[in-house]
Amino acid sequence: MDKTKTPTQPELTDLFSEFKRLSPHISHFTPVNPTPGELVVLCSWTGARRRHIARYISLYRTIAPSARLLLIETPAIVLVSSYARQRAHSRPAVDYILKFYEAADTQRPRMMLHLLSGGGCLTATQILLALRREMGEPWPLAGMVLDSAPDSGTYRQTHSAVVLSLPPSQQRIGAIMGHIVLGPIWARYALGQENSQVEMRRVLLDGKYVRGADGQSYPKLLYVYSKDDKMTLWTDVEAHARRARELGWRVKEVVFEDTAHCNHVVSHPETYSMAIQALWNTGLRGDWQL
């Protein structure tokens, strides 16, 4: 386990006081002297508490102090609702990104997408689909981080994610309600509708929706995952990374043996931060060393 000093909980939660809300679950931060064209988009896991999200905010405030930050939080109810509601949930983020991209005073903006678990990936998928419709071209990214994701989208994994996103006192009733809500969704999948997680795994690697900041290649792609993750199987992540390489993505993987789902930043803070910093610092260059 890495031995580094981490901020206390009060210090972490204080970070949100400088964020401005675009909607109940989407907010943004602008540093005092922002660098034109620098943006980090963070999509949290389903039902993530802000005291946990704050660790990622603190990380980016340290390694990318002049970058704007856009935070998209994902409540469980959104992911089990209609696609129309999911699109409405992410719309303020889409508008922010479009406005930022149009105003960026550089031909090669430095934008990075950081996705946490399946919830963050599903939210990002809706954003990528919307940006493609609005821009008519792929979203140019310097890099993408997939933390504890993506999973393979089985019923059991999705149900578990919904239940574990709830407070412990609500998980028993949540397990029952989860089956009630997810049953009709899986029935539609059986009738031919594409599974949302299958779509997610496909869209995240599709050059139609995302490209490198140079306009030609794919962005750099960093996977951070654990063989001890009980929610996202490490073999699912490994398979996605292998597919990314086959498609031509520049891929690196940080694999832990002992960390729980989306807990790498806590259990291995130094290794985690160094990997993210390496990606951010080399996002616009060809070299990339972890």
C-alpha positions in Angstrom: 0.0 0.0 0.0 1.3 3.4 -0.9 2.4 5.6 2.0 1.3 9.1 1.1 -0.5 11.8 3.1 -4.1 12.4 2.0 -6.3 15.3 2.8 -8.8 15.0 5.7 -12.5 14.7 5.1 -13.3 18.3 6.0 -10.6 19.5 3.6 -11.9 17.3 0.8 -15.6 18.3 1.1 -14.6 22.0 1.2 -13.5 21.6 -2.4 -17.1 21.6 -3.6 -17.7 25.1 -2.3 -16.0 26.5 -5.3 -18.1 24.5 -7.8 -21.0 26.1 -9.6 -24.1 23.9 -10.4 -25.4 23.5 -13.9 -28.1 21.1 -12.6 -28.7 19.1 -9.4 -26.1 16.5 -10.4 -23.7 18.4 -12.7 -21.3 21.2 -11.6 -18.1 22.9 -12.8 -15.0 24.6 -11.4 -12.9 27.3 -13.0 -9.5 28.1 -11.5 -8.4 31.7 -10.9 -6.1 31.6 -14.0 -7.4 28.9 -16.3 -5.3 27.7 -19.2 -7.3 28.1 -22.4 -8.4 24.7 -23.8 -7.7 22.7 -20.6 -10.7 20.7 -19.3 -11.1 17.5 -17.3 -14.5 15.8 -17.3 -15.1 13.5 -14.4 -18.1 11.0 -14.5 -18.6 9.5 -11.0 -19.8 6.0 -10.3 -23.5 5.3 -9.5 -24.6 6.9 -6.3 -21.1 8.1 -5.3 -20.9 10.2 -2.2 -19.2 13.5 -2.5 -16.8 12.7 0.2 -15.5 10.0 -2.1 -15.7 12.1 -5.3 -13.7 14.8 -3.5 -10.5 12.7 -3.7 -10.5 12.8 -7.5 -11.2 16.6 -7.4 -8.3 17.0 -5.1 -6.1 14.9 -7.4 -6.9 17.0 -10.5 -6.6 20.3 -8.5 -3.0 19.2 -7.8 -1.9 17.7 -11.2 -3.9 20.0 -13.4 -4.2 23.2 -11.4 -5.1 25.5 -14.4 -7.7 23.1 -16.0 -11.4 23.6 -15.7 -13.2 20.7 -14.1 -16.7 19.4 -15.1 -18.3 16.9 -12.7 -21.2 14.6 -13.6 -22.7 12.7 -10.8 -25.0 9.7 -11.6 -27.8 8.7 -9.3 -29.1 5.2 -9.6 -32.5 6.2 -10.7 -31.1 7.8 -13.8 -29.4 4.7 -15.1 -32.5 2.5 -14.8 -34.7 5.2 -16.5 -35.5 5.7 -20.1 -32.9 6.8 -22.6 -34.8 10.1 -22.9 -34.3 10.8 -19.2 -30.7 9.8 -19.4 -30.1 12.2 -22.2 -31.9 15.0 -20.3 -29.7 14.3 -17.2 -26.5 14.7 -19.2 -27.7 17.6 -21.3 -26.2 20.4 -19.2 -22.8 18.7 -19.4 -23.1 18.4 -23.2 -24.0 22.1 -23.5 -21.0 23.0 -21.3 -18.6 21.0 -23.3 -19.9 22.4 -26.6 -19.5 26.0 -25.4 -16.1 25.2 -24.0 -14.9 23.6 -27.2 -16.2 26.5 -29.3 -14.5 29.1 -27.1 -11.2 27.3 -26.6 -8.5 29.7 -27.8 -6.4 26.9 -29.3 -6.5 24.5 -32.3 -5.7 21.6 -30.0 -7.6 21.8 -26.7 -6.4 19.5 -24.0 -9.4 17.7 -22.7 -9.5 14.5 -20.7 -12.3 12.2 -19.8 -12.2 10.2 -16.5 -14.8 7.5 -16.0 -15.5 5.7 -12.8 -17.3 2.3 -12.9 -20.2 1.4 -15.1 -22.3 4.4 -14.0 -19.6 6.9 -15.2 -19.2 5.0 -18.4 -23.0 4.9 -19.1 -23.3 8.6 -18.5 -20.3 9.3 -20.7 -21.8 7.2 -23.5 -24.9 9.4 -23.6 -22.6 12.5 -23.7 -20.5 11.0 -26.6 -23.7 10.2 -28.5 -25.0 13.7 -28.0 -21.7 15.4 -28.9 -21.6 13.5 -32.1 -25.1 14.6 -33.1 -24.3 18.2 -32.2 -20.7 18.5 -33.6 -21.0 16.1 -36.5 -17.5 14.8 -35.7 -15.8 12.9 -32.9 -14.9 14.6 -29.7 -11.1 15.3 -29.6 -9.6 14.0 -26.4 -6.0 14.0 -25.1 -6.8 11.0 -23.0 -9.4 8.8 -21.3 -9.3 7.0 -17.9 -11.4 4.0 -17.2 -11.4 3.2 -13.5 -12.9 -0.1 -12.5 -14.7 -0.3 -15.8 -16.2 -1.3 -18.1 -18.1 -4.4 -17.0 -19.8 -6.8 -19.4 -23.3 -5.7 -18.5 -24.8 -8.9 -17.1 -28.0 -8.7 -15.1 -26.3 -9.7 -11.9 -23.6 -7.0 -12.3 -26.1 -4.3 -13.0 -28.4 -5.3 -10.1 -25.4 -5.4 -7.7 -24.3 -1.9 -8.8 -27.8 -0.5 -8.2 -28.1 -2.1 -4.8 -24.6 -1.1 -3.6 -25.1 2.5 -4.7 -27.7 2.9 -2.0 -27.0 3.5 1.7 -26.7 0.2 3.7 -30.1 0.9 5.4 -31.9 0.9 2.0 -30.1 -2.0 0.3 -32.5 -4.7 1.4 -35.6 -3.0 -0.1 -33.3 -1.8 -2.9 -32.5 -5.3 -3.9 -36.2 -6.1 -4.3 -37.0 -2.9 -6.2 -33.9 -3.5 -8.4 -35.4 -6.7 -9.7 -38.8 -4.9 -10.3 -37.1 -2.1 -12.2 -34.5 -4.1 -14.1 -36.9 -7.0 -15.2 -38.7 -5.0 -17.9 -35.4 -3.5 -19.2 -33.9 -7.0 -19.7 -37.1 -8.1 -21.3 -36.6 -5.4 -23.9 -33.1 -6.6 -24.4 -34.4 -10.1 -25.0 -36.7 -8.7 -27.7 -33.8 -7.2 -29.6 -32.9 -3.8 -28.0 -29.2 -3.4 -27.6 -28.0 -3.9 -24.0 -26.9 -0.4 -22.7 -23.6 -1.9 -21.4 -22.9 -3.6 -24.7 -23.5 -0.2 -26.4 -21.3 1.5 -23.8 -18.3 -0.9 -24.5 -18.7 -0.3 -28.2 -19.2 3.5 -28.2 -16.2 4.2 -25.9 -13.8 2.7 -28.4 -15.6 3.9 -31.6 -13.7 6.5 -33.7 -17.0 7.9 -34.8 -17.4 9.3 -31.3 -14.0 10.1 -30.0 -10.5 10.8 -31.5 -7.2 12.0 -30.4 -6.4 15.7 -29.8 -4.3 15.6 -33.0 -7.4 14.9 -35.0 -6.0 11.7 -36.5 -5.3 9.0 -34.0 -7.2 7.7 -31.0 -6.6 9.3 -27.6 -4.4 7.6 -25.0 -6.4 5.2 -22.9 -5.6 4.3 -19.3 -7.3 1.4 -17.5 -7.0 1.2 -13.7 -8.6 -1.9 -12.2 -8.2 -4.7 -9.6 -8.3 -8.5 -9.6 -10.0 -8.2 -6.2 -12.9 -6.2 -7.6 -16.2 -7.9 -6.7 -18.4 -5.7 -8.9 -16.4 -5.4 -12.2 -14.5 -8.5 -13.2 -10.9 -7.8 -14.1 -11.2 -10.1 -17.1 -14.0 -7.9 -18.5 -11.7 -4.8 -18.3 -8.7 -6.8 -19.7 -10.8 -7.9 -22.7 -11.9 -4.3 -23.4 -8.2 -3.1 -23.2 -7.3 -5.9 -25.6 -10.0 -4.8 -28.0 -8.8 -1.2 -27.7 -5.3 -2.2 -28.8 -6.7 -4.2 -31.7 -8.4 -1.0 -32.9 -5.3 1.1 -32.6 -5.7 2.8 -29.3 -2.6 3.6 -27.3 -3.3 1.7 -24.1 -1.8 1.3 -20.7 -3.0 -0.7 -17.8 -2.5 -0.4 -14.0 -3.6 -3.6 -12.4 -3.8 -4.0 -8.6 -4.2 -7.3 -6.8 -5.9 -6.2 -3.6 -8.2 -3.1 -4.0 -11.9 -3.0 -3.9 -14.1 -1.4 -6.6 -13.2 2.2 -7.3 -11.0 2.3 -4.2 -7.6 2.5 -5.9 -7.1 6.1 -5.2 -7.5 5.4 -1.5 -5.5 2.1 -1.3 -2.7 3.2 -3.7 -2.8 7.0 -3.9 0.8 7.5 -5.1 0.6 4.9 -7.9 -2.8 6.1 -8.9 -1.9 9.8 -9.0 1.4 9.1 -10.9 -0.5 7.2 -13.6 -3.1 10.0 -14.0 -0.4 12.7 -14.0 1.6 10.8 -16.6 -1.4 10.7 -18.9 -2.3 14.3 -18.4 1.3 15.5 -18.9 1.8 13.6 -22.1 -1.7 14.0 -23.4 -0.6 16.0 -26.4 2.7 14.3 -27.0 3.6 10.9 -28.5 5.6 9.6 -25.5 3.8 8.1 -22.5 5.6 6.4 -19.7 4.1 5.2 -16.4 
